[in-house]
């Protein structure tokens, strides 16, 4: 039986103000072709289906159309919620969708949902969980960390070792914090406090992970991150995004292969002087429609973004690396990127960051606290 392991779709995500909806639709179209070409039997989607717990209508439409087209191919789909999803909203109508061979992790009630695919396969759907939620159902067990919580939960999960057992999970799973490849902005607690040892999944024949955006293995071929379907930050520009195909012949014969994902827009970063980027000798050799980050070494440029936008329509970020920024970095003792492409002050940037992380805006009380902090940072100016 062949499985296609997907994760971290983040449908509806905006990257530096650019909507990724068209890019996501372009990738999801490739899934249909892949299912037919590779004769895929089931699709595993390991969390972060949407980028917000309350997805907008266009995001719902994209995913709904995807599910509809896939179900027409008579392929079973298994889905869990990630930390960006809402368990309640994602599982809405899940009992009805079973009729279309779409299985979604339900609200967690103390056990991992098991679905018997057939007499040989069991699929376990474990949504993103916090230790406090697990401890609620196991009050007598010692649970003071993520690892202890999942050790208890998995120890209480009945597994028929005569069958081929596959689990979907959306957590930070790694042997050590430093050995794993992380992307900018990935929500991992400082020092890896939310880290789970991959050995906890050793009784499963394959663990389809989501959460980290770089496709990678953490325990041979048994425990693997599928990776995101797109590059969602410039820290990911050198990552190779792939579809992960899991071909299961038997318990002892599981082969992993990959199919490279094609993008509607590539993501590129260039560093140099503006005159270089405005020269036809440079831009004639690249795809001007890429999502681009320019780092300008010029000391001063008037209307830099306007000049560059006349050639490059998809500039996501424009930063400077010159004597001013280097002196500021030295004075602050840290690395500061000054983004002159966005005419916003520190307070406005923080408001954007807060909304990005929480999905809601600052209320008046919090705004006042942030404004006071900003004023203190500026020395009252």
VEXROPA-765524 format. One line per field, with one value per residue (C-alpha): x, y, z; residue in one letter. Coordinates in pm, whole numbers, plus 50000, padded with zeros to 5 digits. Example, Ala and Ser with C-alpha at 12.3 -4.5 7.8 and 13.67 -1.06 7.14 Angstrom:
BEGIN
u: c(51230|51367)
v: c(49550|49894)
w: c(50780|50714)
res: c(A|S)
% end
This chain:
BEGIN
u: c(50000|50126|50081|50147|50272|50186|50212|50204|49988|49917|49637|49558|49904|50048|50425|50552|50211|50182|49891|50004|49662|49750|50084|49910|49652|49937|50101|49776|49706|50030|49896|49616|49866|50094|49812|49736|50099|50217|49890|49861|49613|49593|49701|49829|49803|49994|49854|49855|49606|49520|49735|49470|49242|48958|49038|48885|48636|48893|49106|48805|48713|49064|49080|48720|48783|49101|48918|48637|48871|49082|48775|48668|48988|48867|49169|49138|49252|49365|49397|49504|49494|49817|49899|49774|49442|49135|49055|48687|48655|48869|48675|48338|48131|48403|48145|47974|48303|48385|48135|48373|48676|48796|48903|48981|49118|48834|48857|49099|48921|49207|49291|49436|49176|49247|49107|49145|49217|49183|49283|49653|49670|49580|49603|49633|49532|49704|49632|49863|49845|49971|50079|49808|49540|49693|49735|49364|49292|49584|49585|49763|50064|50377|50354|50578|50708|50606|50811|50651|50304|50343|50519|50206|49966|50145|50191|49812|49757|49677|49877|49837|50199|50089|49946|50120|50071|50099|50057|50010|50152|50217|50475|50842|51002|51383|51671|51828|51742|52052|52042|51710|51675|51446|51311|51270|50970|50893|50718|50963|51006|51343|51587|51352|51119|50848|51079|50962|51204|51136|51190|50840|50710|50927|50625|50484|50598|50583|50528|50413|50518|50419|50532|50883|50894|51211|51151|51380|51413|51458|51464|51575|51285|51037|50986|50989|50876|50698|50790|50580|50448|50595|50884|50718|51019|51354|51520|51378|51511|51773|51535|51420|51045|50920|50623|50707|50585|50573|50552|50459|50506|50512|50617|50981|50965|50889|51052|51057|51085|51045|50900|51020|50750|50729|50651|50446|50704|51050|51192|51530|51762|52017|52274|52457|52424|52106|52272|52365|52003|51877|52121|51974|52283|52162|51784|51791|51946|51689|51313|51192|50860|51028|50952|51264|51450|51702|51975|52126|52484|52434|52475|52170|51918|51620|51299|51486|51175|50996|51294|51331|50956|50961|51147|51068|50695|50725|50971|50887|51163|51405|51681|52007|52347|52563|52761|52441|52294|52631|52690|52340|52404|52728|52563|52275|52493|52261|52176|51914|51765|51619|51337|51290|51033|50767|50702|50609|50737|50836|50489|50320|50564|50493|50118|50163|50377|50125|49838|50048|50121|49782|49532|49386|49468|49597|49324|49347|49509|49780|49837|49907|50157|50341|50345|50494|50767|50846|50873|51108|51324|51349|51440|51110|51152)
v: c(50000|50346|50652|51017|51204|51577|51833|52204|52322|52652|52733|53104|53206|53544|53581|53936|54064|53835|53589|53232|53105|53080|52919|52666|52582|52529|52274|52098|52051|51851|51618|51502|51409|51238|51027|50894|50852|50678|50490|50634|50453|50698|51054|51149|51520|51581|51908|52282|52246|52612|52902|53034|52869|53058|53027|53272|53171|53150|52911|52691|52691|52583|52296|52193|52173|51975|51719|51692|51622|51374|51184|51140|50938|50694|50773|50770|51086|51101|51444|51572|51924|52115|52400|52652|52470|52453|52093|52180|52356|52111|51812|51971|51731|51465|51192|51290|51305|50944|50847|51013|50828|51143|51080|51375|51362|51435|51654|51486|51300|51106|50862|50856|50784|50456|50370|50020|50076|49703|49380|49467|49842|50059|50439|50649|51016|51220|51594|51861|51832|52022|51826|51994|51842|51495|51531|51608|51247|51091|51282|51006|50989|51200|51455|51761|51779|51715|51396|51257|51346|51164|50872|50824|50873|50632|50374|50375|50333|49976|49868|49537|49461|49199|49478|49763|50068|50424|50733|51096|51348|51722|51787|51878|51532|51509|51333|51669|52034|52114|51822|51917|52164|52449|52738|53099|53156|52792|52766|52568|52654|52790|52508|52248|52221|52086|51822|51460|51171|50986|50653|50693|50606|50294|50060|50223|50118|50478|50810|51086|51408|51767|52090|52156|52289|52116|51757|51535|51207|51188|50811|50633|50611|50530|50882|51160|51520|51566|51935|52227|52236|52584|52799|53018|53227|53329|53096|52815|52928|52651|52379|52128|52082|51736|51506|51205|50870|50579|50243|49972|49616|49458|49541|49488|49628|50001|50222|50603|50804|51170|51381|51739|52006|52265|52626|52895|53142|53053|53239|53408|53638|53875|54098|54377|54733|54864|54956|54590|54480|54747|54631|54415|54193|54083|54063|53900|53590|53539|53497|53846|53704|53520|53623|53826|53964|54233|54331|54657|54749|55110|55377|55566|55520|55738|55542|55212|54993|55196|55166|54793|54729|54866|54546|54301|54288|54048|54208|54064|54228|54512|54555|54744|54619|54932|55133|55257|54911|54763|55043|54988|54614|54685|54933|54699|54389|54193|54143|54390|54389|54724|54671|55001|54849|54888|55236|55125|55213|54970|54976|54893|54606|54463|54485|54295|54033|53990|53940|53695|53482|53497|53556|53856|54225|54399|54541|54896|54785|54586|54865|55105|54865|54819|55194|55255|54996|55146|55494|55363|55195|55528|55706|55886|56045)
w: c(50000|49910|50131|50045|50353|50352|50631|50707|50421|50604|50362|50375|50490|50401|50371|50411|50301|49998|49988|49920|49806|49435|49519|49743|49478|49229|49463|49552|49180|49164|49433|49200|48928|49179|49322|48973|48860|49178|49239|49589|49815|50108|50191|50537|50628|50952|51079|51017|50736|50778|50894|51133|51383|51211|50839|50594|50325|50044|50252|50327|49958|49851|50097|50033|49659|49722|49938|49685|49392|49589|49711|49349|49299|49568|49785|50163|50343|50706|50867|51210|51348|51412|51648|51390|51350|51570|51667|51695|51360|51164|51295|51218|51002|51043|51101|50775|50582|50673|50401|50154|50300|50478|50839|51067|51421|51666|51978|52217|52497|52654|52378|52026|51760|51577|51236|51097|50731|50666|50838|50796|50871|51169|51137|51456|51448|51720|51694|51835|52213|52516|52827|53038|52818|52849|53225|53254|53160|53349|53681|53874|53643|53675|53397|53418|53061|52702|52690|53008|52883|52555|52721|52934|52643|52410|52687|52722|52348|52246|51944|51764|51675|51425|51211|51031|51253|51122|51339|51238|51487|51498|51771|51812|51792|51803|51976|52058|52003|51798|51555|51399|51109|51213|51011|51116|51339|51409|51742|51953|52318|52426|52486|52344|52645|52415|52267|52249|52206|51878|52055|52201|51853|51811|51824|51513|51168|51043|51217|50980|51147|51091|51265|51130|50776|50658|50540|50748|50931|51309|51356|51041|50799|51075|51213|50957|50903|50570|50562|50438|50082|50021|50140|50400|50506|50364|50613|50397|50058|50045|50159|49900|49940|49848|49846|50066|49934|50181|50004|50255|50130|50477|50835|50744|50393|50390|50129|50129|49807|49719|49442|49421|49453|49177|49270|49104|49238|49367|49666|49615|49808|49649|49815|49640|49510|49353|49022|48981|49022|48780|48513|48236|48251|48595|48562|48218|48378|48656|48686|48772|48902|49191|49548|49620|49917|49829|50072|49952|50040|49929|50195|50075|49793|49715|49638|49627|49637|49370|49136|49193|49167|48813|48720|49000|49085|49380|49619|49959|50162|50111|50367|50396|50503|50528|50781|50951|51011|51111|51364|51503|51532|51715|51951|52037|52058|51831|51467|51350|51002|50909|50666|50483|50251|50520|50653|51005|51349|51627|51783|51451|51385|51729|51669|51342|51517|51799|51554|51349|51656|51831|51552|51739|51777|52088|52306|52446|52774|52598|52346|52632|52790|52460|52392|52738|52673|52332|52483|52751|52485|52306|52627|52636|52293)
res: c(X|X|X|X|X|X|X|X|X|X|X|X|X|X|X|X|X|X|X|X|X|X|X|X|X|X|X|X|X|X|X|X|X|X|X|X|X|X|X|X|X|X|X|X|X|X|X|X|X|X|X|X|X|X|X|X|X|X|X|X|X|X|X|X|X|X|X|X|X|X|X|X|X|X|X|X|X|X|X|X|X|X|X|X|X|X|X|X|X|X|X|X|X|X|X|X|X|X|X|X|X|X|X|X|X|X|X|X|X|X|X|X|X|X|X|X|X|X|X|X|X|X|X|X|X|X|X|X|X|X|X|X|X|X|X|X|X|X|X|X|X|X|X|X|X|X|X|X|X|X|X|X|X|X|X|X|X|X|X|X|X|X|X|X|X|X|X|X|X|X|X|X|X|X|X|X|X|X|X|X|X|X|X|X|X|X|X|X|X|X|X|X|X|X|X|X|X|X|X|X|X|X|X|X|X|X|X|X|X|X|X|X|X|X|X|X|X|X|X|X|X|X|X|X|X|X|X|X|X|X|X|X|X|X|X|X|X|X|X|X|X|X|X|X|X|X|X|X|X|X|X|X|X|X|X|X|X|X|X|X|X|X|X|X|X|X|X|X|X|X|X|X|X|X|X|X|X|X|X|X|X|X|X|X|X|X|X|X|X|X|X|X|X|X|X|X|X|X|X|X|X|X|X|X|X|X|X|X|X|X|X|X|X|X|X|X|X|X|X|X|X|X|X|X|X|X|X|X|X|X|X|X|X|X|X|X|X|X|X|X|X|X|X|X|X|X|X|X|X|X|X|X|X|X|X|X|X|X|X|X|X|X|X|X|X|X|X|X|X|X|X|X|X|X|X|X|X|X|X|X|X)
% end
